[in-house]
Amino acid sequence: MSAPTIPIRPESQKTGAFEYICTRKDELIGWARKFSLFPYPFVTACCAMEFMAVSSTPYDTDRFGAALPRFTPRQSDLLMVVGTVTHKQAPILLKVWEQMCEPKWVLAFGVCATSGGFYNNYAAVQGIDRIVPVDVYVPGCPPRPEMVIDGIMKLQEKIANQQHLIVNDRF
């Protein structure tokens, strides 16, 4: 006669390792997402020169994981609105934002995208946050490349600290 088998751990008892793995998985996904940004540049005005400077060799956004701009919204997750947005362009901006896959983030680049700038008239949108939700504002006319890199780093910090929907109760 053989002895009955006794389970080492009852099924109803949770292990600490499983919860530890779940939290570490969430941090790992946040780390991977923050260093794999694919920007879509919605460039409309004079801040385009500063956007080109940020992407060039001295400032190199590649080391922040945001180097390769995608020119299709379906392949990008960071919408960089660079420059003045007019009311005529607002529906186009909204359509681009709606076509982006989740998770998606928006960076307002320059004072015109942030608050309308000195274009306080009937044609310019007084801040793109009236059209799409903005995650990071980079002020300046035009903003220095260091300020843009600081904005990207703030966005990376925000992404890393978010709760990622991939992680659920079932692992």
C-alpha positions in Angstrom: 0.0 0.0 0.0 1.3 3.4 -1.0 0.9 6.5 1.1 -1.5 9.2 -0.2 0.2 12.1 -1.9 -0.1 15.4 -0.1 0.3 18.5 -2.2 3.1 20.7 -1.2 1.1 23.9 -1.6 -2.7 24.1 -1.5 -4.3 25.6 -4.6 -6.1 28.3 -2.6 -2.8 29.6 -1.2 -1.1 32.4 -3.1 2.6 32.5 -3.5 4.6 35.7 -3.0 6.6 34.9 -6.1 3.6 35.2 -8.4 2.8 38.7 -7.2 6.5 39.7 -7.4 6.6 38.5 -11.0 3.5 40.5 -11.9 4.8 43.7 -10.5 8.2 43.2 -12.2 6.4 42.4 -15.4 4.6 45.8 -15.3 7.9 47.6 -14.7 9.5 45.7 -17.5 6.7 46.6 -20.0 7.0 50.3 -18.8 10.8 50.2 -19.4 10.4 48.7 -22.9 7.7 51.2 -23.9 9.5 54.2 -22.7 12.6 53.4 -24.8 10.6 52.4 -28.0 8.8 55.6 -28.9 7.8 56.0 -32.5 7.0 59.6 -33.1 4.6 61.0 -35.8 5.7 64.6 -36.5 2.7 66.8 -37.2 4.9 69.7 -38.3 3.1 72.9 -39.5 5.3 75.9 -38.8 8.7 77.4 -38.0 9.4 75.0 -35.1 10.2 72.5 -37.8 13.8 73.7 -37.8 14.2 73.0 -34.1 12.6 69.6 -34.7 15.2 68.8 -37.3 17.9 70.1 -35.0 16.7 67.7 -32.2 16.9 64.8 -34.6 20.4 65.6 -35.8 23.7 64.3 -34.5 24.5 66.8 -31.6 21.2 66.1 -29.8 20.4 62.7 -31.1 17.0 61.5 -29.9 18.0 58.0 -30.8 19.6 57.5 -27.3 16.1 58.2 -25.9 14.4 55.7 -28.1 12.6 58.3 -30.2 14.7 58.5 -33.3 12.8 57.0 -36.2 9.8 59.2 -37.1 6.9 57.3 -38.6 4.9 59.1 -41.2 1.9 57.0 -40.8 -0.2 57.2 -37.6 -0.9 53.5 -37.6 2.7 52.8 -36.9 3.4 55.5 -34.3 2.6 56.0 -30.6 3.9 59.5 -30.0 2.2 62.4 -31.8 4.5 65.4 -31.8 2.5 68.5 -32.7 5.2 71.0 -33.9 4.0 74.5 -34.5 0.8 76.4 -35.1 -2.4 74.5 -35.7 -5.2 76.4 -37.5 -8.9 75.7 -37.2 -8.8 74.3 -40.7 -6.1 71.8 -39.7 -7.8 70.8 -36.4 -10.0 68.0 -38.0 -6.9 66.6 -39.7 -5.0 66.5 -36.4 -7.9 64.8 -34.7 -8.1 62.2 -37.4 -4.4 61.5 -37.1 -4.7 61.1 -33.4 -7.7 58.8 -33.7 -5.8 56.5 -36.2 -3.0 55.9 -33.8 -2.9 52.6 -31.9 -3.2 52.4 -28.1 -1.2 53.3 -26.0 -0.6 56.8 -27.5 0.9 60.0 -26.2 0.9 63.6 -27.4 3.8 66.1 -27.1 2.9 69.8 -27.8 6.1 71.3 -29.3 6.5 75.1 -29.0 4.4 77.9 -27.7 2.0 77.9 -30.7 1.0 74.3 -30.1 0.9 74.8 -26.4 -1.2 78.0 -26.2 -1.6 79.5 -29.6 1.5 81.7 -29.1 1.3 85.3 -30.4 -1.3 84.2 -32.9 -4.3 85.3 -30.9 -6.7 85.5 -33.8 -9.6 83.7 -35.4 -7.5 81.3 -37.5 -5.2 79.7 -34.9 -6.2 77.1 -32.3 -5.3 78.5 -28.8 -3.6 75.3 -27.7 -4.0 71.8 -29.1 -5.4 70.5 -25.8 -8.7 71.7 -27.2 -8.5 69.0 -29.9 -6.5 66.1 -28.4 -5.3 65.3 -24.9 -1.7 66.5 -24.3 0.7 64.6 -22.1 3.8 66.9 -22.2 4.0 70.6 -23.1 7.4 72.0 -24.4 7.2 75.8 -24.3 9.4 78.2 -26.2 9.4 80.1 -29.4 11.1 78.1 -30.8 12.0 75.7 -28.0 15.7 74.8 -27.6 16.6 71.2 -28.4 17.5 70.7 -24.8 14.0 71.6 -23.8 12.6 69.1 -26.3 14.8 66.3 -24.9 13.7 67.3 -21.4 10.1 67.0 -22.6 10.8 63.5 -24.1 12.4 62.5 -20.8 9.4 63.7 -18.8 7.2 61.7 -21.2 9.4 58.6 -20.6 9.0 59.0 -16.9 5.3 59.2 -17.3 5.2 56.1 -19.5 7.3 54.1 -17.1 5.0 55.0 -14.1 1.8 54.1 -15.9 -0.2 51.0 -15.3 0.0 48.9 -18.4 -3.1 47.2 -19.5 -1.3 44.0 -20.7 -0.9 42.9 -17.1 -4.1 41.5 -15.7 -5.3 39.1 -12.9 -4.5 36.1 -15.0 -0.9 37.2 -15.7 
